[in-house]
Structure formats: structure tokens, C-alpha cells
Amino acid sequence: MSEQADVREALHQYALSAPKTSGVYLWRDEKDIVIYVGKAKSLKNRLSSYFASKRDIKTRILVSRARRIEYIQTDNEYEALLLENNLIKKYKPRYNINLKDGKTYPVLKITNERYPRLYRTRRIQNDGARYFGPFPNVPAVDDFLSLIKRTYTLRQCKRLKKREPCLYFHIGRCSAPCADKISETDYRKDIDEIALLLEGDLKKPLAELTEKMKAAAAAREFEKAARIRDGMQAVRALRGQNSVEDMDPEARDYIGWAAEGALITFTVFKMRGGKVVGRDLYRTESLKDEAEVLPEFLIAYYTDPKQTPPHIFVCAGQEYELAEQWFADQLGVKVTITAIPLEDRKQASATDTESLTAINERSYHIDNTETAAAEKTPVYGAAILRRHKAALAMAQFNAKEDAARRVKELGDFPALEELQKILSLDRPPHRIEGFDIAHLHGKYTVASLISFKDGNPDKKNYRIFRLRTTDGIIDDYASMREAVARRYTRLLNEAAELPDLIMIDGGIGQVNAAKAVLDALELDIPLVGLAEKNEELYRPHINKPIVLPRRSAALRVLQRVRDETHRFANTRNNRLRSKEELHLQFEQLPHIGEKRAARLLRSFSSIEKLAAASVEAAAAAARITQAQAEEVIAAARKTALKNAL
């Protein structure tokens, strides 16, 4: 095989191992120069497509000149789009031609005037105005501006002069500050509400808009109700988390790290001029305690004072005070390190308030002045916190993915050998199978079976069991017995390969239930349970659990198996619940019973799709008259509108 073919095959294998998450990828040539930057909804699917047969000549040239692929994972396509734009402008790759003009995405501007205006612009100036964005979704920006124009009476003219009210005032589109028809205080209230929609807590303003939409619908002003609905959807689209670009010009780094046993990966996202301009990924090995890892990395990574930013953000729970002192003593620079907890970003908590105070006081050094107090309000301060958490979460996510990739590449053999010693097994458990039960108050009961090979997921051997004996009742032991019996009865009948170890998500009760089935089948397969509350290991008929250190590689691999069984079971349980709830929604439509609901579900898959369908299509799918179909679609539209609220 030629050298070129070897390189292509290596790149292809790298593409196949990429994650199915959104992100940005970079192709580099033999001189390590970036020759192409692209974005993807699924990195694996997009990168793999470059190696498909019958690609165009431009793609074949790109692949032939590439020597390395690098990617950065993001939370969503919105972030990928912004990051792609930033990196193209930074590297100016040879094969990117569409975005080389330096064009930026639009922002929304609230002017710094006595009676401010709101409008869309691509130009950001240091003029005291407030900027929000950037927003790649330009139609959503236009829908939002349309909502503002129809909901609020902001001034329309560019220059404010004393004059008689114009036509906009008489048709209710302007409050006419030029004619003193509104006070500055009342006008500012509207501006503050709009700023809340763009950067504050959405709960209150969206609730008020929802009431206006309902009132319009009740008054049969359906076009107005639809405009308000579209505007709210635009608000939600604009408020999608963006952690790769903001309006803060100060340089700062976000550092995330993850460990898989002794393997540690650090990810550093560099934010300069309000944009992520690069990602550094460092792999190392360390047996230090978690609290000691971060300071060691900071001292090793930052060696040039000119390249050290004034602000560094890290995850909470890690020591960093000595590193701050080292920056001052050894590099002669003042660096503020701020720790942020990464809980569920959708939930406000007391921890958020503490983090906000730390960010405001440590990172931005806000003085106790009247202006500073205004900047420190919970509304806009919470928005600052959300942006920092989103960027830090993205760095942490990339670190975890790389650490998992390293385990997959190398195999988790140290963990398996440790597990062999702890459980007194004859050999390392190369194949582990895990079970978990999921239900909702006894309904939609399922059992998940997942398989790990050499410490990594073996997804082609995942299975789901829709349990028969316990559907409608709550009995986890009986559910576990049925799932284990069905699995290993089949493997025995097919003379298939048996696992080296079975892991049960649960305590001694679930373990003993599974052991009884194995004994009945005369199978001598080692069995262990992992109780989630205290992460204790249970062996059959032994009440005293095994407690492993938190950094134990053996515990980590069992936790990975347990977490995967839990995820897989809950995913299928949620899918069953959603399908049944949707089926019931179809049955509530006029002229629709159980059989017709099943037909509509097969044809349209959702109430929204049925609401958008033609009368003829609905009549044919449900086998009803066109008159009946008209009633069905009208009812479906009402249900779809309720679902959207």
C-alpha cells in the first residue's frame, strides 16, 4: 500500500471514530497548516462522507492534501456555525471561499439615547450602546423585531426632533416621545422588558406574551395570535445557548479536564475579543489527587506572560489559589481564576448566586457605586453567569470526550485487571453485560441490556426487553428475573458466547434475584451489583458491600456500565410513554377511535404534521369523509397550538 493510501486510511479511521455530536472540524496539510474549516451536525457522519466513493474533484483534492483532522465539539449547531465563522477568519483556509469576506453575523443594538431605538446591525462600536448577539439565524432576528414593533411602541425615527405626532403614533406603533406623549421613565420600562427578552429571565415576559396570544385567540384575532406565537419562537431561537462568541472584549481562558483512571485530558478554550479563537488539547497521565491536578497543569501550561490572559475560568471544587500566587510571583502578571459549578444549566440555584457574586467581584472588579450596582442586578448578572457556564461546559465536554476516546483507543485493561482482583475472577472480564429496569409507576416497564468489550461499549450487542410479567405493577426483582431469564435462555439455546461478568444496577435484592435465575439455568457467570446511592458493590448472598476508592479504575468501569444501562433503559421508557401519549392525543380528535388513531400516527407521526396536512390526506389516512377530516384537522390545529404554549 502506498504512503498516500496509508494516510487516507488513517484519516478515514479517525473520521469513523469521531463522535456523533455537532462541532467544527479542521483539515491540516503536511505543514500543519489549516486548509479547510467546516461545521457539522454530526461530526462522524460529516467526516465519514468525505471518504465515500464518487466524490467530486474538489473533495478528492482536499482529502489528498490533508494529513491530519482536528475537531472541536459544541453543544449545538448554533455554536458550530459561529465557531466556524471565527476560525475561517482566523486561519483563512485555502479551500474555504464563501466566508473569506470577513462578513459578520448581525447583532441587535439598543442605542445609548434618552429614548433608545432598537435595530439590527453588523457594526459594533464603542458608543455606550447595548449589543446583543451575534445571531446567525437572521429570519429569527426579523421575527423578533416584528414582534417588538407590534407589541411595544418604540420610536421609529432615526433623529428625535420636537414635532407633531406622525402616522406611526396614530396607528399605535409609536409612543411619540418627540411630542412628549410618554415619559422617559415609562419608555425605559419598555426598553428594560425588551432587554429581558434578549438576555434576562424569560419566564415572566414570555408568560405575559402568552396571555396576550391567548387573548388574541379568544377574540378570534388569529393572525395577531400567530404573530405573537412566531415572535415567541423567535425569542427562544435567539436565546439558544451560544458559548463561542459574546460582547465581552476581555481575554480569558476556559479550562476543562477529565480523568479516566491515570489518563487525564485538559481542554483550553481561548476567548479573545469576544470570540473563541482556538482550542488546545493536552493529554497526560497522573496519579495525583483531583485537587492537585489543576494547579500542576496551570503552572506547566502558562509560561509566557504575554500569552497569559487576565481571567481564567475553571470548574468549582478544584484548588487554584496557589496558582494565582504563582502567576504573580513567577510571571509577574495578575490573573484572576474563577471557579464555576457546572450543575444543570436550566435550574437556578443558590450556587448560581454565589458564582455570580464571585464573577462580578473577582473577575470584573465592580466597585460599590451607583452605576456598578445597576450592572450587578440579578437579571443581567445571571446572563453573564450563563455565558461563562456555557463556555466552560463546552471545554469540559470536549475534555470528557477525548478522555473517553483514549480509553477506547487503548482499551481499559488496567481497570479490568483491577476488577479481576477485587472480585476474585479467574480472568479479566473482557465482556461485561449490564442490566437495568425502568418504568413509570409500574407502566411502560422495560429492561435494558448493554454490553462492554474490553472496557468500551459494544453497541451492536445492546438489547431492550419489553417486560410482560410486571407491566402494570412495581416489582423490580421480578422484572430483573424475567430480563435475565430471557437473555441467557436464548444464549444457551443458540450456543452463543456468554459474558465474563454480569453487572446489575441495584443492591443485594436485585443481585440475588438475578443469581436465582442463573442457578436455575446452571450457569456459573460471576455477578456483581452496583448500588448508586453510595457506589457500593454487592456479591450474591453477601450483605456486606465492597467499597472502592473514588479514583478506582475498577469502580470507574462499572460506573460507565451502570450509567449506560440507565441511559438506555430510560430512553426506551420515555419513547414508549411519548408514543402512548401521542396515541391518546389522536384518539381525542373527533371521529377518531383507537384504530383510526393508529392509522393517523403511522401516516403523520405527530399532531403538528396532521395539523399541516391537507384534508384529502387526512381523510385517506383515517378512512373518513372529507367533512369529518376537516373537523379532525381543525381540532388538530387547536391541539398543536396548545402544545406550542
Steps between C-alpha positions, in 0.01 A plus 500: 500500500637845406571774751207705365266204545627447856431865587151482347419184694624658826286808439201281416535303823529823696180627336317177587601539865373860526197563724148554367478846655498841336826686460765649274774307323832615355703331225879556524766433235849354536629836634219498761336799329119511517372455143128461573255575782149357505209450738283195554182396674665158545879504482519127432249507215647809338865394520420148381322641196832635367617143444194378314541391141416727205584825679553813289848603389525783755437261789750246365767771476429612858533146637815433297674806648391442859721333757306557819144568617419694815155575641338709772168380642221745579166474680295582189512603135461868594835495679658300218390761247652787699820312576543405134470866402757606761754233401466571129580866565794402719664237274374614155509140371578442134189297428250724680381763254150596607583667831829674420339843468506550876125548518367467852165383636249768599449628853214691659582846629324710765636850449644716776244782473240662721232305309695199362432326171528128425626381164712238325860577405828330411711787628607506866633830631626622835212749533344398832219308328394151611560221248343153500610209287642412255209312340564269200124436474412820310130408441460458877649848549246644254213316672617635834514857370153456353374384840658804668349744249151356549523454877694808613465861386866595458597803296536440126697808385880504492525861620288618788371854445213689656204462266135401477429126529536319168292221348678232706356655816146506361508133399642396839854416386687783680462670838608836349775611740566779247169655607540422873222239486696264730732559794859385493431270797212319326699473179793347689269233642432375148872502419577302816233242410653456153846458656351232725376313193848513351716427802304467823258252655250401231235361732309822578507672157408179318214441743366849423532443125321168538208674668487754216501215247216322681302824519547556127391143425194535725406818311538299176795718395686197376752687287604708800524188717715332235733801482549494876560125489760541223663779699530281808652223292748755364589603856571139592708456184703814573554395859655165401817453704800652326830437674738579214439872455381789717544876549765488772834616348720387792733207435419187699552123496258222595667182625323167524658169586398138539669188633458135413715335764854628452418643156421873512396738223498881533310724260569875482259726309656837423256793483653813348305807393173329593566196275637152545815510289650163586495181702799331655478132593761344729524134595698378797510236774491571871425318824457822699184574695240697305559814708870505403461446125384847391775712666765271349353548152467879535865537596613275214272656236545873564867591456485821294362811677398650164283198421339479846148649515380707798204263561488121522182303569508149647249255646409540866643260754863538393784680674649796317608759760867395489495524121380863523793575730740323260380717209577812701836383641650314202340660193438844645139514377173533686267214410155454649385137510125454547341165584151430366280200589364310202163373617193487277507834319121509484461517877567813700656431837668662797829382352431716195457804724832429671672451164349822368637691797843346445498588129386855561737569785807294401497510122351838424603687818172692525522790743225590743365789292153577374590405142666180611197406709285529190739275304493251786123443492396132504338528154808592298748341740328164456546534125876550548511189717312295239751596230798403713339172602417417138859560384647307792255214446610479136866475607410234756295308244791491253737380773265218603453389142875488440562310824236245397661478154837421657347215700335371183826518306711333767243266658425524871720203593633642831141539623411145392806356675411689818142374473631142469694534827219668693233247396739198505427412138687232305588748223446869414135559401553585132124490438267655758121507467290740707127511584268776618123533542299813415129573545259779586292399802498145368408594142713468184736263682817419305834339575818611328791270421825663397834340417855623560800342328846570642355787703320672211137496379417227248179654369416233245427271796263738681150367556168625642241271661138613520409313818180294506467370856530835678330744261259697719657406833812612687728202569863562409608154618249320278592733212868415543426128510303517173767703317789274613302184421410614150855609420691192611239243402540630146881499514495139624258393226717668233827376657617861486790661688429570868632806685790491745308714750141617551439836668161586651393859563382456857575354840499159661131434421538539125828304503343204683202505261734472200712234674193279551436502125863415418491213749181366342670512159812336650719791390808593700543861385650747753247757615532839669259782586581872515278698738483861385447667837845429645664332197529169687563160337281204601573129442226234512389406855765723662339789686823689567583711193841571349589870516761618250691830493342767281803504266490120461525395134285193573225715650520737205440228241204363698358851527527538124311173451236604756454847351461355151237246614315780675508728195394226260207385718371852564523593131277210398263556794458867401443402138221260599338764719517763225354263242208407723432863593505593132264211422260632766519850348392358164214307665364825649441643152139486369402183307827331602512178698782263585543350150473832317743656748752226418458571126550875548802437720659285230429759230583827680703405812399821687205731563694787339545308174132406496405866560706601195363220279237537230140392555537237227810347660336482844182348356698234311720411799214469751248365242240764580298752297646836402248679724617292796863561399443876510383470862799279583751749357332795674521317833861398428593864442355600836691218671823597322456861614457384861810282473701799379413710806 
